[in-house]
């Protein structure tokens, strides 16, 4: 993840944590085992960078962190479409303010409208 996105991600985590939410960063990637096999660790392809829930009602949310010009990959759009089909709170956040708006407003699919998906 680009350094700028990493800083945005940290700011979002702090803001949501201070806003009565539990929030977690996802870790994904491939690692090579000691016997030289590759192990695909982590979550499904396209899974958003952050996930958590609101303490007030235990509603789950997912946040994809992007910088000002970042665009979601095709696998991220597919994951967004899956979340949308289940009416799960999620969106692309380019700032802590965006993330708070998504979570507080219970928005489904914020920021995906420009990428050929069926965001609400």
C-alpha positions in Angstrom: 0.0 0.0 0.0 1.3 3.4 -0.8 2.6 5.5 2.1 -0.1 8.1 1.6 -2.8 5.4 1.8 -1.2 3.9 4.9 -1.4 7.3 6.6 -5.0 7.7 5.6 -5.7 4.2 6.9 -4.1 5.0 10.3 -6.2 8.2 10.6 -9.4 6.3 9.7 -8.6 3.6 12.3 -8.1 6.2 15.0 -11.2 8.2 14.1 -13.5 5.1 14.0 -12.0 3.8 17.3 -12.7 7.1 19.0 -16.2 7.0 17.5 -17.4 3.9 19.4 -16.5 1.4 16.7 -14.2 -1.6 16.7 -12.0 -1.6 13.6 -9.4 -4.0 12.2 -6.8 -3.8 9.4 -6.8 -6.8 7.1 -3.5 -8.6 6.3 -3.2 -10.5 3.1 -0.4 -11.8 1.0 1.7 -14.7 0.0 4.5 -16.1 2.1 7.0 -18.9 1.3 7.2 -21.7 3.9 10.5 -23.1 5.1 10.1 -26.0 2.6 9.7 -23.5 -0.2 6.0 -23.9 -0.8 3.9 -20.7 -1.3 1.1 -20.1 1.2 -1.7 -17.7 0.4 -2.4 -16.1 3.8 -5.4 -14.0 4.5 -8.8 -13.1 3.2 -10.6 -13.5 -0.2 -9.3 -11.4 -3.1 -10.8 -7.9 -3.1 -11.5 -7.8 0.6 -11.5 -4.2 1.9 -8.6 -2.8 3.9 -10.6 -2.3 7.1 -13.6 -3.9 8.7 -15.4 -3.6 12.0 -18.6 -2.9 13.7 -20.5 0.0 15.4 -21.0 -0.5 19.1 -24.4 1.2 19.1 -26.1 -1.5 17.1 -23.3 -4.1 16.2 -23.7 -3.3 12.5 -20.7 -4.5 10.5 -18.9 -2.2 8.0 -16.1 -2.5 5.5 -13.8 0.3 4.3 -11.6 0.3 1.2 -8.9 2.9 1.7 -7.7 4.9 -1.3 -5.7 8.0 -1.8 -7.1 11.0 -3.8 -6.6 9.3 -7.2 -6.8 5.6 -6.2 -9.2 3.4 -8.1 -10.6 0.0 -7.0 -9.3 -3.1 -8.7 -11.6 -5.5 -10.5 -11.6 -8.0 -7.6 -12.4 -5.1 -5.2 -15.4 -4.1 -7.4 -16.6 -7.8 -7.3 -16.3 -7.8 -3.5 -18.2 -4.5 -3.4 -21.0 -6.0 -5.5 -21.2 -9.0 -3.1 -21.5 -6.6 -0.1 -24.1 -4.5 -1.9 -26.2 -7.6 -2.7 -26.4 -8.2 1.1 -26.9 -4.5 1.9 -23.7 -4.4 4.1 -22.3 -1.0 5.1 -19.2 -0.3 3.0 -17.4 2.2 0.8 -14.3 3.8 -0.4 -12.8 6.2 2.0 -10.2 8.8 1.0 -10.1 10.4 4.5 -11.3 9.8 8.0 -14.2 12.1 7.3 -15.3 9.8 4.5 -15.1 6.7 6.7 -17.2 8.3 9.5 -19.8 9.4 6.9 -20.0 5.8 5.5 -20.3 4.2 9.0 -22.6 6.8 10.6 -24.8 7.0 7.5 -25.0 3.3 7.1 -24.1 3.8 3.5 -23.9 0.8 1.1 -21.3 1.2 -1.6 -20.1 4.8 -1.2 -17.5 5.8 -3.8 -18.0 2.9 -6.2 -20.5 4.7 -8.6 -17.7 5.8 -11.0 -16.4 2.3 -11.5 -19.1 0.5 -13.4 -20.8 -1.2 -10.5 -24.3 -1.1 -9.1 -23.6 0.9 -6.0 -26.5 2.3 -4.0 
